[in-house]
Amino acid sequence: MWLRMLKSTRQVEAVLRERLRAEFDTTLPRFDVMAALARYESGLKMSALSGVLRVSNGNVTGIVDRLAEDGIVVRVQVPGDRRASLVRLTRKGQEEFARQAEAHEAWIGELLSDFSAEEADTLSDRFDAVSHKEDET
């Protein structure tokens, strides 16, 4: 079962990567960073952002640097802490993420359309249960 889940996940991910590249000239990691920041309007410290994404600070830094160069995100100094900054989406970033997220949602709907709502709910509950077991250890 694990290998089938992994294979399915990788196939969906490959389709998403290709569609993001073809339609938006972007990458899945860039989309993931924007998605995380979209949930935190006031922004996130880099350490918090890497925690949300479950990747290292080093992985996030390069992506954030490129998003900043493109005007998608901005770094804002944390008051009282000269070493820390918050990263947040710019207006341009919010608009671009909204465009990409709409397409992403449609692609996911298409890719998972063979599941009924009941099946999707059941699988979601089961995967949540596995995640909660990991959190308890």
C-alpha positions as CSV (number, residue, x, y, z in Angstrom):
1,M,0.0,0.0,0.0
2,W,2.8,2.4,0.9
3,L,4.5,1.9,-2.5
4,R,1.2,2.5,-4.3
5,M,0.6,5.7,-2.3
6,L,4.1,6.9,-3.0
7,K,3.8,6.1,-6.7
8,S,0.5,8.0,-7.0
9,T,1.9,11.0,-5.1
10,R,4.9,11.2,-7.3
11,Q,2.8,10.9,-10.5
12,V,0.5,13.8,-9.3
13,E,3.5,15.8,-8.3
14,A,5.1,15.3,-11.7
15,V,2.0,16.5,-13.5
16,L,1.8,19.6,-11.2
17,R,5.5,20.4,-11.8
18,E,5.1,20.2,-15.5
19,R,1.9,22.2,-15.6
20,L,3.3,24.9,-13.4
21,R,6.4,25.1,-15.6
22,A,4.4,25.1,-18.9
23,E,1.6,27.5,-17.8
24,F,3.2,29.8,-15.3
25,D,7.0,29.4,-16.0
26,T,7.5,28.5,-12.3
27,T,8.3,25.6,-10.1
28,L,6.5,23.6,-7.5
29,P,8.8,24.8,-4.7
30,R,8.1,28.4,-5.6
31,F,4.3,27.6,-5.6
32,D,4.7,25.9,-2.2
33,V,6.4,29.0,-0.7
34,M,3.8,31.3,-2.0
35,A,1.0,29.0,-0.7
36,A,2.5,29.0,2.7
37,L,2.9,32.8,2.8
38,A,-0.6,33.2,1.5
39,R,-1.9,31.7,4.7
40,Y,0.1,34.2,6.9
41,E,-0.8,37.7,5.7
42,S,1.6,39.3,8.3
43,G,4.4,37.1,7.0
44,L,6.7,34.5,8.4
45,K,10.2,34.4,9.7
46,M,12.4,32.2,7.5
47,S,12.7,29.6,10.2
48,A,8.9,29.5,10.6
49,L,8.5,29.3,6.8
50,S,10.9,26.4,6.5
51,G,9.0,24.7,9.4
52,V,5.7,25.1,7.7
53,L,7.2,23.6,4.5
54,R,9.2,21.0,6.4
55,V,12.4,21.8,4.6
56,S,15.7,23.3,5.6
57,N,16.3,27.1,5.9
58,G,18.9,26.7,3.1
59,N,16.3,25.3,0.7
60,V,13.9,28.2,1.4
61,T,16.5,30.9,1.3
62,G,17.3,30.5,-2.4
63,I,13.6,30.3,-3.4
64,V,12.8,33.4,-1.3
65,D,15.7,35.3,-2.9
66,R,14.4,34.6,-6.4
67,L,10.8,35.4,-5.5
68,A,12.1,38.7,-4.0
69,E,14.0,39.5,-7.2
70,D,10.7,38.9,-9.1
71,G,8.7,41.2,-6.8
72,I,6.6,38.4,-5.5
73,V,7.8,38.6,-1.9
74,V,9.3,41.2,0.3
75,R,11.5,40.9,3.4
76,V,10.5,43.2,6.3
77,Q,12.7,43.8,9.3
78,V,11.3,42.5,12.6
79,P,11.0,45.4,15.1
80,G,13.5,44.9,17.9
81,D,15.4,42.2,16.2
82,R,18.0,43.4,13.7
83,R,18.9,39.8,12.6
84,A,15.3,38.7,11.9
85,S,13.1,39.5,9.0
86,L,9.6,38.5,8.0
87,V,8.8,37.3,4.4
88,R,5.4,38.1,3.0
89,L,3.7,38.2,-0.4
90,T,3.6,41.6,-2.2
91,R,0.3,42.6,-3.9
92,K,1.9,41.3,-7.1
93,G,2.7,38.1,-5.3
94,Q,-0.9,37.8,-3.9
95,E,-2.3,38.3,-7.4
96,E,0.1,35.8,-9.0
97,F,-0.5,33.2,-6.3
98,A,-4.3,33.6,-6.8
99,R,-3.9,32.9,-10.5
100,Q,-1.7,29.8,-9.9
101,A,-3.8,28.5,-7.0
102,E,-7.0,28.6,-9.1
103,A,-5.3,26.5,-11.8
104,H,-3.7,24.2,-9.2
105,E,-7.1,23.5,-7.6
106,A,-8.6,22.7,-11.0
107,W,-5.7,20.3,-11.8
108,I,-6.0,18.5,-8.5
109,G,-9.8,18.2,-9.0
110,E,-9.1,16.7,-12.4
111,L,-6.4,14.4,-11.2
112,L,-8.4,13.1,-8.3
113,S,-11.8,13.1,-10.0
114,D,-12.2,9.3,-9.8
115,F,-12.6,9.6,-6.0
116,S,-16.1,10.3,-4.6
117,A,-16.5,12.9,-1.9
118,E,-17.0,10.1,0.6
119,E,-13.8,8.3,-0.5
120,A,-11.9,11.5,-0.3
121,D,-13.1,12.3,3.2
122,T,-12.3,8.8,4.4
123,L,-8.8,8.9,2.9
124,S,-8.2,12.4,4.4
125,D,-9.3,11.2,7.8
126,R,-7.0,8.1,7.6
127,F,-4.0,10.2,6.5
128,D,-4.7,12.7,9.3
129,A,-4.7,9.8,11.7
130,V,-1.2,8.7,10.5
131,S,0.0,12.3,10.8
132,H,-1.2,12.6,14.3
133,K,0.6,9.4,15.3
134,E,3.8,10.9,14.0
135,D,3.1,14.1,16.0
136,E,2.7,12.1,19.2
137,T,6.1,10.4,18.9
